[in-house]
Amino acid sequence: MALEHAYAVIMAGGGGTRLWPLSRRQRPKHMLPLLGTDTLFQATVVRLQGLFPPERLLVVTTAAQRSALHEQAPFIPPENYLSEPAPRGTAAVVALAAVVLRGRVGPQALMGVFPADHYIGQPARFRQVARAAFAWARRGYLVTLGIEPTHPATGYGYIQRGEALGEIEGWPAHRVLRFKEKPDLETARQMLAQGDHAWNAGMFFWTVERIWEEFARQMPATHAVMQDLLRAWGTDAWDATLRALWPQLQVETVDYGIMEGAQDAVVIPAHGLEWSDIGSWDAVWKLLPKDEMDNAVAADQGLVLDGRGNLVYGRSGRLVTLVGVDDLVVVDTPDALLVLPRKQAQRVRDIVRVLKTTGRQDYL
């Protein structure tokens, strides 16, 4: 059953390159069918349809990606694909969506914010916890979901939970004590040992009125732009006003700009979602089916002999073979080949950095 007065905001404007060479600027990971026939964006839409009818799904993306995303989910009304004039961070995405929802619906609208490029293996359970999160949002809280850590990751933000506020439909909620962005390894180990920290999944729930108040309190310059945009909403001046004012927005994430200093922030420990942000090729390997030697072969044609723990991901049409090697990532595309140890999958960012600094932009 759809939630009353609730809207989903899907953040789908990223140009991520952590899954290079498959993910590129013009076709980032949320537009790719990494784990099956659906793209990550399509899987996100399907997951949310149990909570929202298509007319209450908003997609914030770039002008370059808007048409392709609409082709992937044509049942979402065209006017619900909102184009950012330029990337300014997730705080700007939230601000734009809040302006549109305040203009269309009013300050009482409930707003859920969801990345387009995450994996959730238990979508029904996700919908349960999302309903509980919206219930807390109706009470005036700014709500986020915390993912139970499985290891001391240094690439995620962490949320420390405090006082218990009660339960809704079996899901407990806690006041947020603090957010900690991407700690070093020793700090991450200490937080896991404390037992009161969760990974920040980047999913948020609030009313438009509450997030509007937080922008006014914490990011007043952005709030001033939001006020000007709201005055232009529904008029012929909207597009021109958006283009003119957008560069004035502070480049910031909603985590840093709003949630770290938010009043009445609440975290719900969202256990059992089988969540992943698919932030590396090692994460892809973990999610794909494997043979008896723990090899994951997702290639047009792929073969591994006498090897264990390898990922073969091919989209070139060539036969990709590995013999007598362990724990490698091999990604074959028509114009680029990646080979690296699976445990060093995060070093793809080093390759991307070198390509940028040496002027090889055609490969990004």
Secondary structure as GFF3:
##gff-version 3
##sequence-region A 1 364
A	DSSP	beta_strand	6	11	.	.	.	ID=ss1
A	DSSP	three_ten_helix	29	31	.	.	.	ID=ss2
A	DSSP	alpha_helix	40	49	.	.	.	ID=ss3
A	DSSP	three_ten_helix	54	56	.	.	.	ID=ss4
A	DSSP	beta_strand	57	62	.	.	.	ID=ss5
A	DSSP	alpha_helix	63	72	.	.	.	ID=ss6
A	DSSP	three_ten_helix	78	80	.	.	.	ID=ss7
A	DSSP	beta_strand	81	84	.	.	.	ID=ss8
A	DSSP	alpha_helix	90	104	.	.	.	ID=ss9
A	DSSP	beta_strand	110	115	.	.	.	ID=ss10
A	DSSP	beta_strand	119	120	.	.	.	ID=ss11
A	DSSP	alpha_helix	123	138	.	.	.	ID=ss12
A	DSSP	beta_strand	142	147	.	.	.	ID=ss13
A	DSSP	beta_strand	158	168	.	.	.	ID=ss14
A	DSSP	beta_strand	171	180	.	.	.	ID=ss15
A	DSSP	alpha_helix	185	194	.	.	.	ID=ss16
A	DSSP	beta_strand	197	207	.	.	.	ID=ss17
A	DSSP	alpha_helix	208	218	.	.	.	ID=ss18
A	DSSP	alpha_helix	220	232	.	.	.	ID=ss19
A	DSSP	alpha_helix	238	245	.	.	.	ID=ss20
A	DSSP	three_ten_helix	246	248	.	.	.	ID=ss21
A	DSSP	alpha_helix	254	257	.	.	.	ID=ss22
A	DSSP	three_ten_helix	259	261	.	.	.	ID=ss23
A	DSSP	beta_strand	265	269	.	.	.	ID=ss24
A	DSSP	beta_strand	275	276	.	.	.	ID=ss25
A	DSSP	alpha_helix	281	287	.	.	.	ID=ss26
A	DSSP	beta_strand	296	305	.	.	.	ID=ss27
A	DSSP	beta_strand	311	323	.	.	.	ID=ss28
A	DSSP	beta_strand	328	332	.	.	.	ID=ss29
A	DSSP	beta_strand	337	341	.	.	.	ID=ss30
A	DSSP	three_ten_helix	342	347	.	.	.	ID=ss31
A	DSSP	alpha_helix	348	357	.	.	.	ID=ss32
A	DSSP	three_ten_helix	361	363	.	.	.	ID=ss33
###
